[in-house]
Amino acid sequence: MIRCTAARVNLDALASNFRALEAYLAADTVLNRAAGAGPSRPPGIIAVVKANAYGHGAVAVARTLESAGATMLAVADIEEGVEIREAGVRAPILVFGALSVSDVAGVFDHRLTPTVASPGAGRALEAAAAARAVRLKYHLKIDTGLNRLGFRHDNLPRTLIELLTSPHLELEAVHTHFGTADEPESPLFDRQRRQFEAASRVLDELGAGPRLRHAANSAALVRDSRGWYDFVRPGLLLYGLVPPPLHSTLALTPVMSLGSRVVAVKGVRVGEAVGYGARFVAARPTRLAVVPAGYADGLDRRLEGRGVALVRGCRAPIVGAVSMDMLTVDVTDVGDVAPGDEVVFLGSQGPSPWQTIDAREMASWIGTIPYEVLCRLGSRVERQY
Ligand SMILES: *Cc1c(COP(=O)(O)O)cnc(C)c1O
């Protein structure tokens, strides 16, 4: 049995987005080389699959991206890394988040690459690696202005010496993370990039040895090839969306669609109210389609009165409260809607631009970002690959 509210995850679109990105990185690298600027080799791709691959399902997505050629996969914490390692992923897996003491064993048992973001984390890993008599590769995180995790960029000589001289730890790469790559007006983006490069020079002075560099999330990747370095770290782009408000010529296809079916059609008279709180009152004789999808499935309550769903190729407004398991759309203008008709929340129902809704548009209706729309897809929604 399957519920009629289900997500389709198009793994071909995912692989094709990966290839589009590779081609874009390669083409721009050729242009840069001709101009004597930017990287001279296309960067590798660290494919970000944290948060259950932005709601798409970590295992299927990780396997697809590994086959497509991702150099490395990245997750938020050890638990996420273990899940995809146990599913058979063999590519290196980078863990972005801070390590807690209990996590340390997982790094070794599942061959994960930790991010070291503090002297304490370095000390714990050095002790654990020494106890196992192994040498562990790690990525060093420099904080260039986001002010979350990482060694501050401006006092590295004081904070890094112990880590860099740890005999059982091997620095493989150094990275930073941008706070405003998706804000074209913000001067912080450029400042962070320059501070990252200055930090790299300090690492040279400290004798940190050869290492790779990475910094660019999706927005930074689209905005400025000077931030590409040896690897880029896209998430959202792989799932087929450009971070708003940016635009790109990249040919991307949204990977996820979300749909359901009409389970009942109800007529209401002028003056009658619909749903919890009775906030929608019919101003004309109205036909409503009842759809078995609600906030437990990840459809935000703020869609009420703001969002639409596609029914029979038309945009039908979501009216009345979005409840836990159900919502109602006004299909008065749609024509002959009947139980069983397909309802699309994310995806297409025809060739015209009006017949497509993506997570970026849905996010704009409710004042959030497409990341949140994707990640909040409910756990009871079956992902069909
Ligand atoms: C989530 C994340 C990314 C990917 O961000 P997108 O905007 O989805 O491309 C890259 N780097 C780090 C450190 C992240 O946490």
The ligand as a Tripos MOL2 file, in Angstrom:
@<TRIPOS>MOLECULE
LIG
   15    15     1     0     0
SMALL
NO_CHARGES

@<TRIPOS>ATOM
      1 C1         25.3970   22.8880    3.5790 C.3       1 LIG1
      2 C2         26.7820   23.2500    3.2800 C.ar      1 LIG1
      3 C3         27.1970   23.4190    1.9490 C.ar      1 LIG1
      4 C4         26.2620   23.3600    0.7720 C.3       1 LIG1
      5 O1         25.4590   24.5160    0.7150 O.3       1 LIG1
      6 P1         24.5390   24.8390   -0.5480 P.3       1 LIG1
      7 O2         24.1430   26.2320   -0.3590 O.co2     1 LIG1
      8 O3         23.3910   23.8860   -0.4930 O.co2     1 LIG1
      9 O4         25.3580   24.6180   -1.7630 O.co2     1 LIG1
     10 C5         28.5460   23.6800    1.7230 C.ar      1 LIG1
     11 N1         29.4190   23.7700    2.7590 N.ar      1 LIG1
     12 C6         29.0400   23.6290    4.0480 C.ar      1 LIG1
     13 C7         30.0500   23.7460    5.1320 C.3       1 LIG1
     14 C8         27.7180   23.3760    4.3490 C.ar      1 LIG1
     15 O5         27.3490   23.2290    5.6340 O.3       1 LIG1
@<TRIPOS>BOND
     1     1     2 1
     2     2     3 ar
     3     2    14 ar
     4     3     4 1
     5     3    10 ar
     6     4     5 1
     7     5     6 1
     8     6     7 2
     9     6     8 1
    10     6     9 1
    11    10    11 ar
    12    11    12 ar
    13    12    13 1
    14    12    14 ar
    15    14    15 1
@<TRIPOS>SUBSTRUCTURE
     1 LIG1         1 GROUP 0 **** ****
